[in-house]
């Protein structure tokens, strides 16, 4: 598998295994078994986590999120990318290039 | 009715385990 250095809007993202996820009110919290760290994904992040249960392009995540939230495309793209890039750094998601 | 946007932030919780 090719290692992706920088996440872009055209990459495919999906959840990595080895996380225990739990709902806490409207937010999602997660324990990564590998590094022993706990994460809070928040509300929007929790929705994104559900969207990436199967491989999906980042731009498709943006499109789906935009149907639910009152946000501009530019802002949504930028903030979704930033969030997913952070998850990728923490090895919580897997990123591949589209064929 | 669309909801108000909330910037997604991945918060790393400081829990010793």
Backbone of each chain as nested JSON, in Angstrom:
{
  "chains": [
    {"id": "A", "residues": [
      {"number": 1, "name": "UNK", "atoms": {"N": [0.84, -1.192, 0.0], "CA": [0.0, 0.0, 0.0], "C": [0.879, 1.248, 0.0]}},
      {"number": 2, "name": "UNK", "atoms": {"N": [0.567, 2.213, -0.853], "CA": [1.355, 3.436, -0.956], "C": [1.042, 4.334, 0.228]}},
      {"number": 3, "name": "UNK", "atoms": {"N": [2.114, 4.852, 0.859], "CA": [1.894, 5.743, 1.998], "C": [1.572, 7.136, 1.48]}},
      {"number": 4, "name": "UNK", "atoms": {"N": [0.483, 7.691, 1.959], "CA": [0.068, 9.031, 1.555], "C": [0.649, 10.03, 2.546]}},
      {"number": 5, "name": "UNK", "atoms": {"N": [1.402, 11.02, 2.028], "CA": [2.021, 11.996, 2.925], "C": [1.04, 13.079, 3.344]}},
      {"number": 6, "name": "UNK", "atoms": {"N": [0.289, 13.575, 2.376], "CA": [-0.62, 14.68, 2.682], "C": [-2.01, 14.339, 2.155]}},
      {"number": 7, "name": "UNK", "atoms": {"N": [-2.962, 14.416, 3.048], "CA": [-4.339, 14.079, 2.681], "C": [-4.914, 15.147, 1.752]}},
      {"number": 8, "name": "UNK", "atoms": {"N": [-5.582, 14.702, 0.698], "CA": [-6.237, 15.662, -0.196], "C": [-7.702, 15.278, -0.372]}},
      {"number": 9, "name": "UNK", "atoms": {"N": [-8.421, 16.157, -1.014], "CA": [-9.866, 16.022, -1.172], "C": [-10.248, 14.785, -2.001]}},
      {"number": 10, "name": "UNK", "atoms": {"N": [-9.299, 14.293, -2.815], "CA": [-9.611, 13.149, -3.683], "C": [-9.237, 11.791, -3.088]}},
      {"number": 11, "name": "UNK", "atoms": {"N": [-8.589, 11.808, -1.943], "CA": [-8.204, 10.536, -1.331], "C": [-9.413, 9.795, -0.764]}},
      {"number": 12, "name": "UNK", "atoms": {"N": [-9.238, 8.487, -0.647], "CA": [-10.257, 7.661, 0.008], "C": [-9.849, 7.462, 1.46]}},
      {"number": 13, "name": "UNK", "atoms": {"N": [-10.793, 7.609, 2.356], "CA": [-10.502, 7.376, 3.778], "C": [-11.443, 6.312, 4.319]}},
      {"number": 14, "name": "UNK", "atoms": {"N": [-10.941, 5.588, 5.291], "CA": [-11.783, 4.607, 5.97], "C": [-11.263, 4.4, 7.391]}},
      {"number": 15, "name": "UNK", "atoms": {"N": [-12.139, 3.913, 8.256], "CA": [-11.75, 3.662, 9.647], "C": [-10.662, 2.592, 9.692]}},
      {"number": 16, "name": "UNK", "atoms": {"N": [-9.743, 2.748, 10.636], "CA": [-8.791, 1.67, 10.89], "C": [-9.339, 0.814, 12.016]}},
      {"number": 17, "name": "UNK", "atoms": {"N": [-8.948, -0.446, 12.015], "CA": [-9.403, -1.331, 13.084], "C": [-8.6, -1.056, 14.351]}},
      {"number": 18, "name": "UNK", "atoms": {"N": [-9.123, -1.564, 15.464], "CA": [-8.385, -1.424, 16.719], "C": [-8.832, -0.242, 17.547]}},
      {"number": 19, "name": "UNK", "atoms": {"N": [-10.055, 0.24, 17.292], "CA": [-10.597, 1.337, 18.097], "C": [-11.897, 0.898, 18.759]}},
      {"number": 20, "name": "UNK", "atoms": {"N": [-12.047, 1.274, 20.014], "CA": [-13.308, 1.019, 20.709], "C": [-14.032, 2.356, 20.785]}},
      {"number": 21, "name": "UNK", "atoms": {"N": [-15.196, 2.413, 20.152], "CA": [-15.92, 3.677, 20.034], "C": [-17.186, 3.635, 20.877]}},
      {"number": 22, "name": "UNK", "atoms": {"N": [-17.467, 4.746, 21.538], "CA": [-18.652, 4.796, 22.391], "C": [-19.326, 6.158, 22.254]}},
      {"number": 23, "name": "UNK", "atoms": {"N": [-20.65, 6.158, 22.333], "CA": [-21.39, 7.42, 22.289], "C": [-21.489, 7.991, 23.693]}},
      {"number": 24, "name": "UNK", "atoms": {"N": [-21.18, 9.284, 23.797], "CA": [-21.276, 9.948, 25.095], "C": [-22.118, 11.2, 24.872]}},
      {"number": 25, "name": "UNK", "atoms": {"N": [-23.419, 11.072, 25.133], "CA": [-24.323, 12.162, 24.779], "C": [-24.365, 12.259, 23.265]}},
      {"number": 26, "name": "UNK", "atoms": {"N": [-24.149, 13.446, 22.735], "CA": [-24.168, 13.604, 21.274], "C": [-22.768, 13.428, 20.684]}},
      {"number": 27, "name": "UNK", "atoms": {"N": [-21.78, 13.226, 21.551], "CA": [-20.398, 13.119, 21.071], "C": [-19.941, 11.669, 21.014]}},
      {"number": 28, "name": "UNK", "atoms": {"N": [-18.848, 11.464, 20.291], "CA": [-18.259, 10.127, 20.21], "C": [-16.887, 10.151, 20.862]}},
      {"number": 29, "name": "UNK", "atoms": {"N": [-16.635, 9.16, 21.701], "CA": [-15.298, 9.022, 22.274], "C": [-14.726, 7.68, 21.832]}},
      {"number": 30, "name": "UNK", "atoms": {"N": [-13.413, 7.627, 21.791], "CA": [-12.76, 6.462, 21.208], "C": [-11.498, 6.112, 21.978]}},
      {"number": 31, "name": "UNK", "atoms": {"N": [-11.265, 4.829, 22.123], "CA": [-10.004, 4.357, 22.709], "C": [-9.264, 3.595, 21.628]}},
      {"number": 32, "name": "UNK", "atoms": {"N": [-8.041, 4.017, 21.374], "CA": [-7.216, 3.292, 20.413], "C": [-6.403, 2.25, 21.173]}},
      {"number": 33, "name": "UNK", "atoms": {"N": [-6.638, 0.997, 20.838], "CA": [-6.007, -0.12, 21.547], "C": [-4.488, -0.085, 21.377]}},
      {"number": 34, "name": "UNK", "atoms": {"N": [-4.053, 0.328, 20.193], "CA": [-2.625, 0.272, 19.874], "C": [-1.807, 1.266, 20.7]}},
      {"number": 35, "name": "UNK", "atoms": {"N": [-2.302, 2.518, 20.78], "CA": [-1.496, 3.521, 21.489], "C": [-2.032, 3.862, 22.878]}},
      {"number": 36, "name": "UNK", "atoms": {"N": [-3.182, 3.273, 23.244], "CA": [-3.721, 3.487, 24.588], "C": [-4.286, 4.876, 24.819]}},
      {"number": 37, "name": "UNK", "atoms": {"N": [-4.476, 5.645, 23.729], "CA": [-4.982, 7.014, 23.886], "C": [-6.498, 7.06, 23.735]}},
      {"number": 38, "name": "UNK", "atoms": {"N": [-7.092, 7.99, 24.477], "CA": [-8.516, 8.27, 24.34], "C": [-8.689, 9.522, 23.49]}},
      {"number": 39, "name": "UNK", "atoms": {"N": [-9.734, 9.524, 22.671], "CA": [-10.017, 10.677, 21.819], "C": [-11.478, 11.067, 21.956]}},
      {"number": 40, "name": "UNK", "atoms": {"N": [-11.731, 12.363, 21.858], "CA": [-13.106, 12.838, 21.746], "C": [-13.271, 13.395, 20.342]}},
      {"number": 41, "name": "UNK", "atoms": {"N": [-14.196, 12.812, 19.596], "CA": [-14.403, 13.244, 18.21], "C": [-15.427, 14.37, 18.115]}},
      {"number": 42, "name": "UNK", "atoms": {"N": [-16.151, 14.613, 19.211], "CA": [-17.186, 15.641, 19.169], "C": [-18.395, 15.161, 18.373]}},
      {"number": 43, "name": "UNK", "atoms": {"N": [-19.285, 16.079, 18.076], "CA": [-20.517, 15.717, 17.364], "C": [-20.273, 15.569, 15.865]}},
      {"number": 44, "name": "UNK", "atoms": {"N": [-19.699, 16.606, 15.273], "CA": [-19.451, 16.584, 13.823], "C": [-18.447, 15.494, 13.476]}},
      {"number": 45, "name": "UNK", "atoms": {"N": [-17.415, 15.38, 14.3], "CA": [-16.398, 14.351, 14.071], "C": [-16.99, 12.957, 14.182]}},
      {"number": 46, "name": "UNK", "atoms": {"N": [-17.929, 12.795, 15.113], "CA": [-18.589, 11.503, 15.285], "C": [-19.404, 11.124, 14.057]}},
      {"number": 47, "name": "UNK", "atoms": {"N": [-20.055, 12.119, 13.47], "CA": [-20.825, 11.845, 12.244], "C": [-19.898, 11.448, 11.104]}},
      {"number": 48, "name": "UNK", "atoms": {"N": [-18.75, 12.121, 11.059], "CA": [-17.78, 11.794, 10.009], "C": [-17.251, 10.378, 10.178]}},
      {"number": 49, "name": "UNK", "atoms": {"N": [-17.033, 10.001, 11.431], "CA": [-16.529, 8.652, 11.72], "C": [-17.496, 7.6, 11.165]}},
      {"number": 50, "name": "UNK", "atoms": {"N": [-18.783, 7.851, 11.312], "CA": [-19.774, 6.902, 10.796], "C": [-19.76, 6.869, 9.268]}},
      {"number": 51, "name": "UNK", "atoms": {"N": [-19.508, 8.033, 8.665], "CA": [-19.491, 8.098, 7.197], "C": [-18.321, 7.325, 6.594]}},
      {"number": 52, "name": "UNK", "atoms": {"N": [-17.236, 7.182, 7.367], "CA": [-16.045, 6.53, 6.809], "C": [-15.927, 5.066, 7.257]}},
      {"number": 53, "name": "UNK", "atoms": {"N": [-17.065, 4.471, 7.606], "CA": [-17.063, 3.048, 7.99], "C": [-16.586, 2.186, 6.818]}},
      {"number": 54, "name": "UNK", "atoms": {"N": [-16.887, 2.64, 5.608], "CA": [-16.379, 1.991, 4.39], "C": [-15.597, 3.052, 3.622]}},
      {"number": 55, "name": "UNK", "atoms": {"N": [-14.654, 2.632, 2.763], "CA": [-13.854, 3.624, 2.032], "C": [-14.73, 4.623, 1.273]}},
      {"number": 56, "name": "UNK", "atoms": {"N": [-14.423, 5.894, 1.462], "CA": [-15.203, 6.967, 0.841], "C": [-14.257, 8.129, 0.537]}},
      {"number": 57, "name": "UNK", "atoms": {"N": [-14.497, 8.805, -0.579], "CA": [-13.647, 9.942, -0.939], "C": [-13.926, 11.113, 0.004]}},
      {"number": 58, "name": "UNK", "atoms": {"N": [-12.879, 11.867, 0.306], "CA": [-13.025, 13.006, 1.221], "C": [-14.067, 13.989, 0.682]}},
      {"number": 59, "name": "UNK", "atoms": {"N": [-14.052, 14.22, -0.638], "CA": [-15.029, 15.18, -1.184], "C": [-16.469, 14.687, -1.036]}},
      {"number": 60, "name": "UNK", "atoms": {"N": [-16.629, 13.374, -0.968], "CA": [-17.97, 12.823, -0.761], "C": [-18.401, 13.018, 0.701]}},
      {"number": 61, "name": "UNK", "atoms": {"N": [-17.433, 12.907, 1.594], "CA": [-17.715, 13.177, 3.016], "C": [-18.191, 14.624, 3.153]}},
      {"number": 62, "name": "UNK", "atoms": {"N": [-17.484, 15.523, 2.472], "CA": [-17.84, 16.951, 2.516], "C": [-19.267, 17.157, 1.997]}},
      {"number": 63, "name": "UNK", "atoms": {"N": [-19.576, 16.536, 0.876], "CA": [-20.915, 16.675, 0.283], "C": [-21.999, 16.205, 1.249]}},
      {"number": 64, "name": "UNK", "atoms": {"N": [-21.75, 15.051, 1.879], "CA": [-22.758, 14.5, 2.801], "C": [-22.913, 15.361, 4.052]}},
      {"number": 65, "name": "UNK", "atoms": {"N": [-21.797, 15.876, 4.537], "CA": [-21.847, 16.725, 5.732], "C": [-22.595, 18.026, 5.416]}},
      {"number": 66, "name": "UNK", "atoms": {"N": [-22.37, 18.538, 4.191], "CA": [-23.004, 19.807, 3.809], "C": [-24.522, 19.71, 3.702]}},
      {"number": 67, "name": "UNK", "atoms": {"N": [-25.032, 18.493, 3.49], "CA": [-26.493, 18.347, 3.417], "C": [-27.126, 18.488, 4.804]}},
      {"number": 68, "name": "UNK", "atoms": {"N": [-26.299, 18.304, 5.845], "CA": [-26.833, 18.337, 7.213], "C": [-26.552, 19.644, 7.938]}},
      {"number": 69, "name": "UNK", "atoms": {"N": [-25.495, 20.35, 7.476], "CA": [-25.068, 21.539, 8.218], "C": [-25.108, 22.798, 7.363]}},
      {"number": 70, "name": "UNK", "atoms": {"N": [-25.298, 23.885, 8.046], "CA": [-25.319, 25.189, 7.416], "C": [-23.884, 25.72, 7.354]}},
      {"number": 71, "name": "UNK", "atoms": {"N": [-23.176, 25.369, 6.278], "CA": [-21.76, 25.736, 6.172], "C": [-21.393, 25.877, 4.694]}},
      {"number": 72, "name": "UNK", "atoms": {"N": [-20.45, 26.778, 4.411], "CA": [-20.031, 26.96, 3.018], "C": [-19.139, 25.794, 2.591]}},
      {"number": 73, "name": "UNK", "atoms": {"N": [-19.063, 25.585, 1.281], "CA": [-18.264, 24.475, 0.75], "C": [-16.79, 24.653, 1.125]}},
      {"number": 74, "name": "UNK", "atoms": {"N": [-16.298, 25.887, 0.98], "CA": [-14.885, 26.161, 1.267], "C": [-14.541, 25.838, 2.72]}},
      {"number": 75, "name": "UNK", "atoms": {"N": [-15.378, 26.335, 3.615], "CA": [-15.112, 26.124, 5.044], "C": [-15.221, 24.643, 5.401]}},
      {"number": 76, "name": "UNK", "atoms": {"N": [-16.248, 24.0, 4.86], "CA": [-16.467, 22.585, 5.154], "C": [-15.292, 21.746, 4.652]}},
      {"number": 77, "name": "UNK", "atoms": {"N": [-14.868, 22.0, 3.427], "CA": [-13.733, 21.263, 2.845], "C": [-12.488, 21.41, 3.708]}},
      {"number": 78, "name": "UNK", "atoms": {"N": [-12.201, 22.651, 4.041], "CA": [-10.982, 22.953, 4.799], "C": [-10.999, 22.276, 6.177]}},
      {"number": 79, "name": "UNK", "atoms": {"N": [-12.132, 22.359, 6.861], "CA": [-12.186, 21.853, 8.235], "C": [-12.338, 20.333, 8.292]}},
      {"number": 80, "name": "UNK", "atoms": {"N": [-13.012, 19.771, 7.306], "CA": [-13.113, 18.307, 7.235], "C": [-11.734, 17.717, 6.918]}},
      {"number": 81, "name": "UNK", "atoms": {"N": [-11.044, 18.344, 5.97], "CA": [-9.697, 17.879, 5.608], "C": [-8.753, 17.953, 6.803]}},
      {"number": 82, "name": "UNK", "atoms": {"N": [-8.824, 19.05, 7.516], "CA": [-7.955, 19.247, 8.679], "C": [-8.233, 18.179, 9.746]}},
      {"number": 83, "name": "UNK", "atoms": {"N": [-9.51, 17.908, 9.986], "CA": [-9.901, 16.906, 10.986], "C": [-9.425, 15.507, 10.576]}},
      {"number": 84, "name": "UNK", "atoms": {"N": [-9.664, 15.155, 9.316], "CA": [-9.279, 13.817, 8.848], "C": [-7.757, 13.667, 8.794]}},
      {"number": 85, "name": "UNK", "atoms": {"N": [-7.063, 14.759, 8.48], "CA": [-5.593, 14.715, 8.457], "C": [-5.057, 14.451, 9.863]}},
      {"number": 86, "name": "UNK", "atoms": {"N": [-5.697, 15.058, 10.853], "CA": [-5.292, 14.827, 12.253], "C": [-5.544, 13.368, 12.635]}},
      {"number": 87, "name": "UNK", "atoms": {"N": [-6.672, 12.833, 12.184], "CA": [-6.973, 11.42, 12.468], "C": [-5.956, 10.501, 11.787]}},
      {"number": 88, "name": "UNK", "atoms": {"N": [-5.536, 10.914, 10.606], "CA": [-4.545, 10.121, 9.861], "C": [-3.196, 10.145, 10.59]}},
      {"number": 89, "name": "UNK", "atoms": {"N": [-2.836, 11.314, 11.096], "CA": [-1.584, 11.437, 11.868], "C": [-1.616, 10.528, 13.092]}},
      {"number": 90, "name": "UNK", "atoms": {"N": [-2.796, 10.422, 13.691], "CA": [-2.941, 9.601, 14.904], "C": [-3.163, 8.122, 14.559]}},
      {"number": 91, "name": "UNK", "atoms": {"N": [-3.105, 7.815, 13.258], "CA": [-3.269, 6.437, 12.772], "C": [-4.647, 5.847, 13.116]}},
      {"number": 92, "name": "UNK", "atoms": {"N": [-5.67, 6.696, 13.065], "CA": [-7.029, 6.227, 13.351], "C": [-7.768, 5.897, 12.063]}},
      {"number": 93, "name": "UNK", "atoms": {"N": [-7.27, 6.442, 10.946], "CA": [-7.903, 6.166, 9.654], "C": [-6.854, 5.693, 8.649]}},
      {"number": 94, "name": "UNK", "atoms": {"N": [-7.364, 5.035, 7.639], "CA": [-6.517, 4.535, 6.566], "C": [-6.81, 5.384, 5.329]}},
      {"number": 95, "name": "UNK", "atoms": {"N": [-5.775, 5.757, 4.608], "CA": [-5.957, 6.622, 3.438], "C": [-5.375, 5.935, 2.21]}},
      {"number": 96, "name": "UNK", "atoms": {"N": [-6.147, 5.918, 1.137], "CA": [-5.657, 5.34, -0.12], "C": [-6.007, 6.28, -1.266]}},
      {"number": 97, "name": "UNK", "atoms": {"N": [-5.332, 6.07, -2.391], "CA": [-5.634, 6.89, -3.563], "C": [-6.695, 6.186, -4.389]}},
      {"number": 98, "name": "UNK", "atoms": {"N": [-7.499, 6.974, -5.079], "CA": [-8.545, 6.389, -5.917], "C": [-7.913, 5.788, -7.156]}},
      {"number": 99, "name": "UNK", "atoms": {"N": [-8.492, 4.692, -7.619], "CA": [-7.95, 4.03, -8.811], "C": [-8.361, 4.798, -10.065]}}
    ]},
    {"id": "B", "residues": [
      {"number": 1, "name": "UNK", "atoms": {"N": [-34.299, 21.295, 7.609], "CA": [-33.665, 22.317, 8.456], "C": [-32.225, 21.894, 8.764]}},
      {"number": 2, "name": "UNK", "atoms": {"N": [-31.278, 22.693, 8.296], "CA": [-29.875, 22.345, 8.539], "C": [-29.426, 22.826, 9.915]}},
      {"number": 3, "name": "UNK", "atoms": {"N": [-28.521, 22.046, 10.484], "CA": [-28.003, 22.398, 11.806], "C": [-26.862, 23.404, 11.692]}},
      {"number": 4, "name": "UNK", "atoms": {"N": [-26.607, 24.09, 12.791], "CA": [-25.506, 25.058, 12.829], "C": [-24.18, 24.301, 12.797]}},
      {"number": 5, "name": "UNK", "atoms": {"N": [-23.261, 24.779, 11.983], "CA": [-21.966, 24.104, 11.812], "C": [-21.113, 24.213, 13.067]}},
      {"number": 6, "name": "UNK", "atoms": {"N": [-20.513, 23.098, 13.403], "CA": [-19.613, 23.051, 14.552], "C": [-18.296, 22.483, 14.047]}},
      {"number": 7, "name": "UNK", "atoms": {"N": [-17.24, 23.257, 14.125], "CA": [-15.95, 22.817, 13.581], "C": [-15.526, 21.49, 14.216]}},
      {"number": 8, "name": "UNK", "atoms": {"N": [-15.22, 20.486, 13.383], "CA": [-14.793, 19.198, 13.95], "C": [-13.367, 19.279, 14.491]}},
      {"number": 9, "name": "UNK", "atoms": {"N": [-13.206, 18.856, 15.724], "CA": [-11.88, 18.879, 16.354], "C": [-11.627, 17.521, 16.992]}},
      {"number": 10, "name": "UNK", "atoms": {"N": [-10.463, 16.954, 16.695], "CA": [-10.084, 15.687, 17.327], "C": [-9.343, 16.021, 18.613]}},
      {"number": 11, "name": "UNK", "atoms": {"N": [-10.001, 15.754, 19.723], "CA": [-9.42, 16.091, 21.019], "C": [-8.752, 14.848, 21.598]}},
      {"number": 12, "name": "UNK", "atoms": {"N": [-7.461, 14.966, 21.882], "CA": [-6.745, 13.847, 22.499], "C": [-6.884, 14.014, 24.008]}},
      {"number": 13, "name": "UNK", "atoms": {"N": [-7.56, 13.057, 24.637], "CA": [-7.829, 13.178, 26.069], "C": [-6.63, 12.705, 26.875]}},
      {"number": 14, "name": "UNK", "atoms": {"N": [-6.348, 13.437, 27.927], "CA": [-5.185, 13.13, 28.751], "C": [-5.579, 12.121, 29.82]}},
      {"number": 15, "name": "UNK", "atoms": {"N": [-5.598, 10.866, 29.433], "CA": [-5.961, 9.81, 30.377], "C": [-4.803, 8.838, 30.44]}},
      {"number": 16, "name": "UNK", "atoms": {"N": [-4.273, 8.628, 31.638], "CA": [-3.178, 7.67, 31.765], "C": [-3.742, 6.269, 31.759]}},
      {"number": 17, "name": "UNK", "atoms": {"N": [-3.193, 5.453, 30.907], "CA": [-3.679, 4.084, 30.853], "C": [-2.502, 3.159, 30.641]}}
    ]}
  ]
}
